[in-house]
Amino acid sequence: MVIGLIMFISLLLIINWMNIHLLYSGTYSRLQKGEKIVNLSPITATTGIGYVLAQVILSSFFVESLKILIIIGVLSLLSVATAFFSTSIHKYFYIRKNIEKVKQVYPQFGLPKRQRIQG
């Protein structure tokens, strides 16, 4: 239980550290401009799929209960989803702190949909 909690907190910290690093290194701005960088999607997808398959295979050999296997799957999905969505917290606080800078880059930011210029 304690190891799981430590790993969950570590996952949150690592994902947020990566988000901050990508933000301040200019990676996000290069992505928005459409500049080509290394495509990590296949590597990330393969790693995740490999982990899930390994977990299912090992659990099917060593765990008699399907209920435990389902719980492991749900907890894994919730952990990854929480870490993924926690990166939005950093973006939210950045926007709250630097609203004028955001409006300089995106003048329509914060306007109601009717007042935005459709382009």
Phi and psi in degrees as a GROMACS rama.xvg file:
@    title "Ramachandran Plot"
@    xaxis  label "Phi"
@    yaxis  label "Psi"
@TYPE xy
-68.3198  -40.748  VAL-2
-63.7089  -40.7071  ILE-3
-61.6301  -42.0573  GLY-4
-65.1194  -42.2589  LEU-5
-63.4083  -43.0957  ILE-6
-66.4854  -37.7323  MET-7
-64.2317  -45.9093  PHE-8
-65.6656  -38.4374  ILE-9
-62.6265  -41.0331  SER-10
-60.846  -44.7167  LEU-11
-61.4941  -45.2261  LEU-12
-65.7965  -41.504  LEU-13
-66.078  -44.2735  ILE-14
-63.3716  -41.773  ILE-15
-68.8559  -37.7808  ASN-16
-62.4456  -42.8766  TRP-17
-62.723  -40.7656  MET-18
-61.5608  -46.6224  ASN-19
-64.4894  -42.1475  ILE-20
-61.7629  -44.9664  HIS-21
-66.2182  -34.5142  LEU-22
-65.8066  -49.6445  LEU-23
-83.5319  -12.2775  TYR-24
-86.6052  -9.01322  SER-25
91.565  5.63309  GLY-26
-64.6714  -42.3051  THR-27
-63.255  -39.5087  TYR-28
-68.0788  -37.1769  SER-29
-65.0991  -37.6205  ARG-30
-65.2491  -40.5152  LEU-31
-66.6623  -34.4623  GLN-32
-77.2342  -10.5845  LYS-33
87.2697  11.3591  GLY-34
-67.7014  140.412  GLU-35
-81.8565  123.962  LYS-36
-122.895  -178.179  ILE-37
-60.9937  130.341  VAL-38
-85.7193  107.931  ASN-39
-94.2265  -2.02782  LEU-40
-59.1968  -46.811  SER-41
-63.261  -37.9321  PRO-42
-65.5329  -45.4035  ILE-43
-64.5622  -44.4266  THR-44
-64.3193  -43.1008  ALA-45
-63.8242  -41.2444  THR-46
-62.7348  -46.7232  THR-47
-63.9223  -44.6983  GLY-48
-64.837  -39.7161  ILE-49
-62.623  -40.7904  GLY-50
-63.9662  -46.4988  TYR-51
-63.1687  -44.286  VAL-52
-62.9344  -42.9358  LEU-53
-61.991  -40.3319  ALA-54
-64.0688  -43.3884  GLN-55
-65.3341  -45.1029  VAL-56
-64.3305  -48.2036  ILE-57
-65.5656  -38.5225  LEU-58
-68.1151  -34.1117  SER-59
-69.2382  -27.0393  SER-60
-82.7972  -37.2688  PHE-61
-106.641  -9.19149  PHE-62
-119.683  126.02  VAL-63
-81.6094  -24.1779  GLU-64
-95.6685  126.952  SER-65
-68.4986  -28.0664  LEU-66
-61.1505  -42.339  LYS-67
-65.8986  -39.2037  ILE-68
-62.3741  -41.7932  LEU-69
-66.8622  -40.4849  ILE-70
-62.6057  -41.9638  ILE-71
-61.6357  -43.2807  ILE-72
-63.2095  -44.4807  GLY-73
-65.8797  -43.034  VAL-74
-64.0866  -37.227  LEU-75
-64.0487  -45.5769  SER-76
-63.6275  -42.4242  LEU-77
-64.8319  -37.5696  LEU-78
-63.6795  -47.0647  SER-79
-67.2078  -42.2207  VAL-80
-63.0595  -42.0586  ALA-81
-63.3547  -43.4889  THR-82
-64.1076  -40.5479  ALA-83
-64.5422  -46.3304  PHE-84
-73.875  -20.5365  PHE-85
-68.4599  -20.773  SER-86
-65.9238  -25.5484  THR-87
-67.8473  -25.1342  SER-88
-62.8024  -43.3691  ILE-89
-62.9401  -42.286  HIS-90
-63.8954  -39.2388  LYS-91
-62.1718  -47.566  TYR-92
-67.1394  -34.4447  PHE-93
-63.6362  -44.7495  TYR-94
-64.4987  -42.8765  ILE-95
-60.981  -38.5699  ARG-96
-77.8195  -33.1982  LYS-97
-123.201  48.7631  ASN-98
-62.1049  -35.2512  ILE-99
-68.9793  -39.5982  GLU-100
-64.5796  -39.618  LYS-101
-65.1899  -41.1601  VAL-102
-69.4157  -25.9274  LYS-103
-67.7588  -39.7868  GLN-104
-78.4997  -42.536  VAL-105
-121.545  87.3358  TYR-106
-59.5543  -25.2888  PRO-107
-87.2299  1.08227  GLN-108
-63.5054  129.379  PHE-109
87.7458  -6.01145  GLY-110
-81.3734  150.383  LEU-111
-62.4826  156.455  PRO-112
-58.7924  -35.2569  LYS-113
-66.7095  -28.8442  ARG-114
-91.3969  -7.46332  GLN-115
-75.3945  145.028  ARG-116
-84.0323  122.067  ILE-117
-82.4078  125.647  GLN-118
